[in-house]
């Protein structure tokens, strides 16, 4: 039986509003993420998908509920989890290598060890030879590769991805999705598990083992879909379309 790596237990979040009771963006959400699982979360715009990722990572405290990672309560960012941002989040005056090394800043390692670790991560995302390039010199796809390399450099067991392909053109996004899936499904390397938030139905079917559908705020889970299709997945197949229709139906219900 697969073991859970992360537990989201009755998490809710209300943003305080002066003179009001506040705005509840997340109602009550509970789920487990399993070892060796690619789990995706989709839902209407504004339902708190990215906020939920921040709560899981320990960057945002929930109003109620808790996050448990490998048996430990998450109250702040902790070793073992890393995040790939939607908008690259690179420092423009630092090289690709130095941007990746930011993930190792607090590690008890020599500079030589950090350099090697960062170079290895860039090699994994097919950016070997770009160590001295600066972000303005890179394409959108290359910038996101640097972002992925930075997340991988710390050897996370759980990788969080916040709409990582949404700012790319579709051809670049498709290429990077295929590369990312192959990299993350390599059972001999970390991470062991992935949680990705996305608004793209076809994307989550292509990548995921399981998909959680959230409602509009205050968000709650309206459907959980297992994807048992063999990879690579054919977007034109009847089985793929059947899952897509179920997800679109869930999203339509989620908007009501």
Secondary structure as GFF3:
##gff-version 3
##sequence-region A 1 256
A	DSSP	beta_strand	4	15	.	.	.	ID=ss1
A	DSSP	beta_strand	23	34	.	.	.	ID=ss2
A	DSSP	beta_strand	38	43	.	.	.	ID=ss3
A	DSSP	alpha_helix	49	57	.	.	.	ID=ss4
A	DSSP	beta_strand	64	69	.	.	.	ID=ss5
A	DSSP	beta_strand	72	73	.	.	.	ID=ss6
A	DSSP	beta_strand	81	84	.	.	.	ID=ss7
A	DSSP	alpha_helix	96	101	.	.	.	ID=ss8
A	DSSP	three_ten_helix	102	104	.	.	.	ID=ss9
A	DSSP	alpha_helix	111	124	.	.	.	ID=ss10
A	DSSP	three_ten_helix	135	137	.	.	.	ID=ss11
A	DSSP	alpha_helix	140	153	.	.	.	ID=ss12
A	DSSP	beta_strand	158	162	.	.	.	ID=ss13
A	DSSP	alpha_helix	170	184	.	.	.	ID=ss14
A	DSSP	beta_strand	193	197	.	.	.	ID=ss15
A	DSSP	alpha_helix	201	207	.	.	.	ID=ss16
A	DSSP	beta_strand	210	214	.	.	.	ID=ss17
A	DSSP	beta_strand	221	226	.	.	.	ID=ss18
A	DSSP	alpha_helix	238	255	.	.	.	ID=ss19
###
